[in-house]
């Protein structure tokens, strides 16, 4: 009789231990998977930041005043107006 009582006491404890062990293993696995994903996202973020910096530098190069002026002179045959060709408009009340 005492063996049956001990079995009924030990069996639920053993089940709880097995279930908690499985839960711990599952949680560790999920944690590792999330960490791997986190690191991959960090690498992607770093790559995108480098690309963003490169694009900003490229934009500033393409939009530089001297470049635009030289393109206007070379490709469109534009030139700066002479001082006597400048007309200043004022607002009339």
N, CA, C and O of each residue as an XYZ file, in Angstrom:
372
protein
N       0.814     -1.188      0.000
C       0.000      0.000      0.000
C       0.869      1.268      0.000
O       0.579      2.230     -0.711
N       1.917      1.252      0.793
C       2.761      2.446      0.853
C       3.492      2.664     -0.469
O       3.796      3.802     -0.828
N       3.774      1.589     -1.191
C       4.409      1.738     -2.486
C       3.470      2.416     -3.479
O       3.912      3.219     -4.301
N       2.198      2.104     -3.407
C       1.226      2.744     -4.294
C       1.112      4.235     -3.976
O       1.020      5.067     -4.879
N       1.118      4.560     -2.690
C       1.032      5.973     -2.288
C       2.285      6.709     -2.758
O       2.201      7.831     -3.257
N       3.436      6.078     -2.597
C       4.679      6.699     -3.053
C       4.661      6.876     -4.577
O       5.120      7.897     -5.089
N       4.136      5.891     -5.294
C       4.045      5.982     -6.739
C       3.135      7.132     -7.147
O       3.458      7.874     -8.075
N       2.002      7.292     -6.467
C       1.086      8.384     -6.779
C       1.687      9.749     -6.428
O       1.299     10.764     -7.006
N       2.617      9.775     -5.497
C       3.276     11.027     -5.161
C       4.429     11.323     -6.126
O       4.648     12.470     -6.516
N       5.148     10.289     -6.495
C       6.316     10.465     -7.342
C       5.914     10.693     -8.802
O       6.556     11.484     -9.493
N       4.895     10.037     -9.273
C       4.478     10.139    -10.665
C       4.131     11.576    -11.076
O       4.635     12.030    -12.103
N       3.300     12.316    -10.334
C       3.021     13.709    -10.742
C       4.285     14.587    -10.717
O       4.464     15.463    -11.563
N       5.146     14.333     -9.737
C       6.388     15.112     -9.667
C       7.257     14.816    -10.886
O       7.837     15.731    -11.470
N       7.350     13.554    -11.270
C       8.142     13.173    -12.442
C       7.562     13.793    -13.707
O       8.306     14.263    -14.568
N       6.246     13.797    -13.821
C       5.597     14.401    -14.992
C       5.891     15.897    -15.050
O       6.204     16.436    -16.112
N       5.789     16.559    -13.909
C       6.068     17.993    -13.853
C       7.526     18.254    -14.219
O       7.816     19.205    -14.945
N       8.436     17.436    -13.735
C       9.856     17.607    -14.067
C      10.108     17.422    -15.559
O      10.850     18.196    -16.164
N       9.504     16.414    -16.148
C       9.683     16.172    -17.577
C       9.099     17.333    -18.382
O       9.731     17.821    -19.318
N       7.897     17.771    -18.020
C       7.267     18.878    -18.748
C       8.079     20.169    -18.608
O       8.249     20.908    -19.578
N       8.571     20.431    -17.413
C       9.362     21.652    -17.236
C      10.688     21.547    -17.992
O      11.173     22.553    -18.510
N      11.278     20.366    -18.065
C      12.517     20.184    -18.833
C      12.270     20.430    -20.314
O      13.067     21.095    -20.976
N      11.171     19.895    -20.836
C      10.824     20.118    -22.233
C      10.588     21.605    -22.471
O      11.021     22.139    -23.492
N       9.922     22.268    -21.564
C       9.653     23.710    -21.697
C      10.956     24.505    -21.708
O      11.105     25.443    -22.491
N      11.909     24.131    -20.834
C      13.196     24.822    -20.780
C      13.951     24.632    -22.097
O      14.527     25.584    -22.625
N      13.950     23.429    -22.620
C      14.639     23.148    -23.883
C      13.996     23.943    -25.018
O      14.694     24.546    -25.833
N      12.678     23.943    -25.067
C      11.961     24.678    -26.104
C      12.241     26.177    -25.999
O      12.452     26.839    -27.015
N      12.243     26.708    -24.797
C      12.495     28.125    -24.583
C      13.921     28.500    -24.992
O      14.130     29.541    -25.614
N      14.893     27.670    -24.653
C      16.283     27.937    -25.050
C      16.428     27.918    -26.568
O      17.120     28.755    -27.147
N      15.769     26.958    -27.201
C      15.831     26.880    -28.663
C      15.228     28.141    -29.294
O      15.820     28.718    -30.206
N      14.071     28.564    -28.820
C      13.435     29.781    -29.334
C      14.324     30.997    -29.091
O      14.438     31.877    -29.944
N      14.944     31.035    -27.927
C      15.832     32.144    -27.596
C      17.006     32.199    -28.558
O      17.372     33.277    -29.026
N      17.595     31.065    -28.857
C      18.716     31.013    -29.802
C      18.270     31.437    -31.198
O      18.975     32.181    -31.881
N      17.093     30.961    -31.623
C      16.582     31.333    -32.930
C      16.343     32.842    -33.006
O      16.670     33.470    -34.013
N      15.780     33.420    -31.957
C      15.534     34.861    -31.937
C      16.844     35.649    -31.930
O      16.939     36.706    -32.553
N      17.852     35.132    -31.225
C      19.146     35.801    -31.200
C      19.794     35.776    -32.581
O      20.377     36.771    -33.012
N      19.693     34.644    -33.275
C      20.234     34.538    -34.634
C      19.533     35.540    -35.548
O      20.183     36.220    -36.342
N      18.212     35.629    -35.438
C      17.457     36.592    -36.245
C      17.843     38.026    -35.881
O      17.976     38.879    -36.759
N      18.021     38.284    -34.601
C      18.419     39.612    -34.129
C      19.761     40.023    -34.724
O      19.913     41.152    -35.191
N      20.732     39.116    -34.710
C      22.053     39.405    -35.266
C      21.985     39.632    -36.773
O      22.673     40.502    -37.307
N      21.150     38.844    -37.458
C      20.996     39.039    -38.898
C      20.391     40.410    -39.180
O      20.806     41.091    -40.117
N      19.415     40.814    -38.379
C      18.804     42.131    -38.555
C      19.802     43.245    -38.238
O      19.789     44.289    -38.891
N      20.661     43.035    -37.251
C      21.697     44.026    -36.948
C      22.666     44.184    -38.119
O      23.050     45.300    -38.468
N      23.057     43.067    -38.720
C      23.940     43.138    -39.884
C      23.257     43.858    -41.042
O      23.884     44.660    -41.734
N      21.981     43.574    -41.251
C      21.231     44.247    -42.309
C      21.124     45.748    -42.035
O      21.262     46.562    -42.948
N      20.876     46.110    -40.765
C      20.803     47.528    -40.391
C      22.134     48.227    -40.664
O      22.162     49.332    -41.205
N      23.234     47.577    -40.287
C      24.558     48.163    -40.527
C      24.812     48.346    -42.017
O      25.333     49.379    -42.437
N      24.445     47.343    -42.818
C      24.631     47.437    -44.263
C      23.795     48.584    -44.836
O      24.267     49.337    -45.688
N      22.551     48.713    -44.364
C      21.685     49.783    -44.858
C      22.201     51.157    -44.436
O      22.072     52.122    -45.190
N      22.781     51.255    -43.245
C      23.347     52.534    -42.816
C      24.543     52.926    -43.687
O      24.715     54.100    -44.014
N      25.359     51.957    -44.058
C      26.484     52.239    -44.947
C      25.957     52.694    -46.308
O      26.461     53.657    -46.885
N      24.936     51.992    -46.818
C      24.338     52.389    -48.095
C      23.746     53.791    -48.012
O      23.900     54.588    -48.937
N      23.068     54.094    -46.905
C      22.455     55.411    -46.725
C      23.530     56.501    -46.739
O      23.358     57.533    -47.389
N      24.622     56.280    -46.036
C      25.709     57.251    -46.030
C      26.298     57.444    -47.417
O      26.600     58.566    -47.823
N      26.461     56.337    -48.144
C      26.992     56.421    -49.506
C      26.030     57.188    -50.407
O      26.461     58.006    -51.220
N      24.731     56.929    -50.268
C      23.750     57.631    -51.091
C      23.685     59.124    -50.763
O      23.508     59.952    -51.656
N      23.828     59.462    -49.489
C      23.836     60.878    -49.120
C      25.059     61.580    -49.717
O      24.966     62.707    -50.203
N      26.185     60.907    -49.671
C      27.401     61.477    -50.268
C      27.237     61.629    -51.774
O      27.621     62.648    -52.349
N      26.666     60.613    -52.406
C      26.436     60.672    -53.845
C      25.461     61.796    -54.205
O      25.662     62.508    -55.189
N      24.409     61.949    -53.404
C      23.443     63.022    -53.662
C      24.100     64.395    -53.531
O      23.873     65.281    -54.354
N      24.911     64.563    -52.496
C      25.565     65.858    -52.326
C      26.540     66.131    -53.475
O      26.734     67.283    -53.863
N      27.151     65.078    -54.015
C      28.049     65.250    -55.159
C      27.270     65.662    -56.401
O      27.665     66.595    -57.100
N      26.168     64.974    -56.680
C      25.372     65.275    -57.869
C      24.705     66.646    -57.779
O      24.479     67.289    -58.805
N      24.389     67.101    -56.570
C      23.675     68.367    -56.409
C      24.607     69.529    -56.101
O      24.133     70.622    -55.791
N      25.896     69.330    -56.176
C      26.848     70.394    -55.865
C      26.665     71.552    -56.844
O      26.456     71.344    -58.039
N      26.744     72.749    -56.327
C      26.514     73.958    -57.117
C      27.472     74.049    -58.304
O      27.058     74.376    -59.416
N      28.733     73.762    -58.069
C      29.718     73.847    -59.155
C      29.423     72.830    -60.259
O      29.603     73.128    -61.440
N      28.977     71.648    -59.886
C      28.667     70.629    -60.886
C      27.485     71.070    -61.735
O      27.515     70.948    -62.960
N      26.443     71.582    -61.086
C      25.258     72.028    -61.818
C      25.620     73.194    -62.744
O      25.156     73.260    -63.882
N      26.437     74.094    -62.251
C      26.852     75.236    -63.077
C      27.667     74.779    -64.283
O      27.463     75.270    -65.394
N      28.581     73.849    -64.072
C      29.397     73.379    -65.196
C      28.541     72.610    -66.204
O      28.760     72.731    -67.409
N      27.574     71.825    -65.734
C      26.673     71.130    -66.655
C      25.842     72.125    -67.455
O      25.633     71.939    -68.654
N      25.369     73.174    -66.802
C      24.585     74.192    -67.507
C      25.424     74.866    -68.577
O      24.921     75.146    -69.665
N      26.679     75.129    -68.295
C      27.544     75.788    -69.278
C      27.920     74.836    -70.417
O      27.895     75.226    -71.585
N      28.263     73.602    -70.087
C      28.761     72.666    -71.092
C      27.649     72.059    -71.941
O      27.746     72.048    -73.169
N      26.606     71.560    -71.309
C      25.583     70.816    -72.041
C      24.461     71.699    -72.565
O      23.882     71.399    -73.609
N      24.144     72.778    -71.865
C      23.033     73.630    -72.281
C      23.490     74.964    -72.858
O      22.669     75.787    -73.261
N      24.789     75.171    -72.894
C      25.368     76.422    -73.392
C      24.797     77.648    -72.673
O      24.550     78.688    -73.285
N      24.599     77.502    -71.389
C      24.127     78.631    -70.593
C      25.334     79.358    -70.001
O      26.388     78.765    -69.771
N      25.154     80.636    -69.765
C      26.232     81.394    -69.133
C      25.607     82.401    -68.169
O      24.410     82.683    -68.217
N      26.447     82.922    -67.306
C      25.962     83.932    -66.372
C      25.644     85.219    -67.141
O      26.373     85.598    -68.057
N      24.556     85.880    -66.763
C      24.240     87.139    -67.447
C      25.227     88.230    -67.035
O      25.755     88.220    -65.923
N      25.458     89.137    -67.918
C      26.304     90.294    -67.602
C      25.511     91.229    -66.700
O      24.280     91.201    -66.698
N      26.210     92.053    -65.938
C      25.483     92.940    -65.023
C      24.458     93.836    -65.721
O      23.415     94.128    -65.136
N      24.718     94.276    -66.934
C      23.755     95.140    -67.623
C      22.567     94.356    -68.179
O      21.582     94.960    -68.605
N      22.639     93.018    -68.182
C      21.537     92.180    -68.656
C      20.583     91.788    -67.522
O      19.534     91.194    -67.771
N      20.936     92.111    -66.312
C      20.107     91.758    -65.146
C      19.049     92.818    -64.944
O      19.348     94.011    -64.877
N      17.818     92.375    -64.849
C      16.695     93.294    -64.600
C      16.104     92.923    -63.244
O      15.737     91.770    -63.018
N      16.013     93.877    -62.365
C      15.460     93.639    -61.025
C      14.014     94.130    -61.039
O      13.749     95.289    -61.358
N      13.101     93.261    -60.699
C      11.692     93.606    -60.629
C      11.332     93.946    -59.198
O      11.705     93.241    -58.260
N      10.616     95.014    -59.050
C      10.158     95.385    -57.707
C       8.649     95.371    -57.693
O       7.999     95.542    -58.724
N       8.116     95.171    -56.551
C       6.656     95.112    -56.388
C       6.088     96.523    -56.432
O       6.590     97.430    -55.769
N       5.056     96.690    -57.208
C       4.421     98.002    -57.335
C       3.163     97.985    -56.474
O       2.349     97.066    -56.555
N       3.021     99.030    -55.640
C       1.831     99.097    -54.782
C       0.648     99.638    -55.511
O      -0.431     99.758    -54.932
